[in-house]
Amino acid sequence: DVFIAIEKAKAEEESTIARNVLDKILQNAKIASNREIPLCQDTGVAVVFLELGQEVHI
């Protein structure tokens, strides 16, 4: 069950931010279930552009 898997992941997660995200996904899933609509599992993708100077060593 999706709810159980997400709740388990949330309980095991150490990161506060990740737990918060999982909580939002659970809220979304409950709303979708109550309204009998599909659950949107797309959380988006972060796109980051970073410009480094020539003196930066990685």
N, C-alpha and C positions, 0 to 999 in steps of 0.2 A: 504494500500500500504506500502511496506517495506521501501521505501525511506522516506515517510512522517513520519512513526513511528520512524525511526532512527533520522531524523532531529528534531522531537519533543523532543525525549529523550536528544539529544545533547543540545538543547536550554534550557532545564530544569535542566541539570546536573550542579552541583556546582563545582565538581572536575575538575581541568585543565587536569589531566592525563586521566580521564574518557572521557572528551570531545575530547581529542586527539585520543583516541582509537575509539570512535564513528565516528570521521572524517575519520580515516583510513578505517573503515568498509564501510562508504559511498563511498569513493574512489574505494574500491574493488567492490562494487555493481555497480557503474557507468561503470567501466571497463568491468565487466561481462556482463552488459546489452549491451554495445556498440559492444562487440565481440560475442554476442549471445552464451555465455557459462554459465554454472551453477555458482551461487554465493557460494563461500565457506564460511560458517558461523562458522566454527570451529576456535576459537581463541586460542586454546591450553589450557593446564592446567598447572599451576605452581606447581611444586613438591619441597617441602622444607624439608630438614632434619636438625633438630636442636638438639644439644646435650647440656643438662643442667647439671651443677654440682649438687652435693648432698646438698649444702648449699642454693640453690635457693628455695624460697618460693613463690608460686603462689596463 
